[in-house]
Amino acid sequence: MSVLIVILIMLTPPAAAAPPVVWGELEPGTHSVGFISVLERDRARGYFSDFSDRSREIGRPIQFAVWYPAEAGTGTAMDLGDFIEIRKSELGSATAREAEEIAAEYRRGPMRPYFDGEPSQAEWESILAVSMASRRDAAPEEGPFPLVLHAGGGATAQGVLFELLASHGYVVVSLPLLGTGPAWHGRGEWTVRAIEEMESDLGHAARWASRLPYVDPRRIAVIGMSAGARNGARVSSPAPRRGISSNGRRRTR
């Protein structure tokens, strides 16, 4: 009997970890959540000007943050600070000053409404230590799974939502909003050309993600917020079957 018990334990796959506190009352799916970040370069398009210190870097940098259903017990645990560190390298290698500015942008932006001004240093350190459900470089499940492209955000955008989707059997790829050149860390340039470049980023992301072995390229959805929702709607035009904006008024049936 004791031998049988040992064999049963060895054959039982590890259970998915309980969701972190930051999930609140959200109901997790049956999958563990893996995460990778990949810096791609679209060499058909430029980004850094001839007058930039980085003028020798060829191609437009596009950082993909990817959440996916993963095998339980694999990968390395992550906290919120890990995602901010990843965001610092969204344009490739970052100088110490650039990295500090990107962290300050997040600290003074998304976190500001929840504090009296920006978080204190002690509060900021506690925020960075918040545990997430993602496990870095976890082994992906076989799939194939439907793909959700997130237009505009990257590694620090709506991570709880993307973890939730991955736990329910979706692969999520989020990419940052980049203008036509490095302005405000590459964002904030709302010209017609800049928006068109962001739409091209989504197309590049769709082609890249469709080649992942655990993605079903026949099932792709695009979600977005604010300008990201607009870009997503334009990419899925002229006749998307469904359109969902997480912060907007356009609805398509």
C-alpha positions, 0 to 999 in steps of 0.5 A, spaced: 500 500 500 505 504 501 508 503 494 502 505 491 501 511 495 508 513 493 506 512 485 500 516 486 503 522 489 509 522 483 503 521 478 499 527 480 501 534 477 502 540 481 496 544 483 496 551 480 498 556 486 492 560 489 492 567 486 495 572 490 492 577 494 492 583 489 487 579 485 482 580 490 475 576 489 477 574 482 476 567 480 482 564 477 482 559 471 485 552 471 492 554 468 498 556 472 501 563 469 507 563 465 510 570 463 516 572 458 518 579 455 521 579 448 524 585 445 523 585 437 526 590 432 522 591 426 528 593 421 523 595 416 522 602 420 527 606 424 526 609 430 532 613 433 534 619 429 541 620 426 543 625 432 541 620 437 546 617 442 543 610 439 543 612 432 546 606 430 541 601 433 537 599 427 530 598 427 524 600 431 524 596 438 517 593 440 517 590 447 512 584 447 510 582 454 507 575 454 502 572 459 500 564 457 498 558 460 503 554 463 505 548 467 504 548 474 510 548 478 515 551 473 518 558 472 520 563 477 515 567 482 515 574 480 513 581 484 510 587 481 517 590 481 520 585 476 515 588 471 517 595 472 524 593 471 522 589 465 519 596 463 525 600 463 528 596 457 522 597 453 527 601 448 533 596 449 538 598 454 537 604 458 541 608 461 541 609 469 537 616 468 532 613 463 531 607 468 530 612 474 525 616 470 521 610 467 520 608 475 518 615 477 513 615 471 510 609 474 510 611 481 507 618 480 502 616 475 498 609 476 500 609 483 498 617 485 491 616 485 491 611 491 496 616 496 496 623 498 500 625 493 505 620 490 507 614 495 512 615 500 519 611 499 516 605 504 510 605 501 513 604 494 518 599 496 512 595 499 508 596 492 514 593 488 514 587 493 507 585 491 506 578 489 503 576 482 501 570 479 506 570 473 512 565 473 518 568 469 520 563 463 515 558 466 514 552 461 508 553 456 502 548 456 501 545 449 495 549 447 493 551 442 490 557 445 486 563 443 491 570 442 489 576 445 493 582 443 493 588 448 494 595 444 498 599 448 501 598 455 507 593 456 509 589 462 506 594 467 499 595 464 493 591 467 497 585 469 492 582 474 487 582 468 492 579 463 494 573 469 486 572 469 486 571 462 492 566 462 489 562 467 483 561 463 486 559 457 488 565 453 495 567 451 496 575 452 501 579 448 501 587 450 506 592 447 507 599 449 505 605 445 511 608 442 511 614 438 515 616 431 521 617 436 524 617 443 519 623 446 517 622 453 520 615 453 517 614 446 510 615 448 506 621 448 506 624 441 499 624 438 500 625 431 497 622 425 504 618 423 505 616 430 498 613 431 499 609 424 506 607 427 502 604 433 497 600 428 503 597 425 506 595 431 500 591 433 500 588 426 508 586 427 505 583 434 500 579 431 505 576 426 510 574 431 505 571 436 502 567 431 508 563 430 508 561 438 507 554 438 502 554 443 498 560 440 492 558 435 493 563 429 485 562 427 483 565 434 485 573 435 482 578 439 484 585 440 483 589 446 485 596 448 484 602 453 483 609 450 488 610 444 490 603 444 482 601 443 482 606 437 488 603 434 485 596 436 479 598 432 483 600 426 487 594 426 481 590 426 477 594 421 474 594 416 469 589 419 470 586 425 465 581 428 466 584 435 469 590 438 470 591 446 473 598 449 475 598 456 475 605 456 471 608 450 464 608 446 465 604 440 462 598 440 461 593 434 457 587 433 
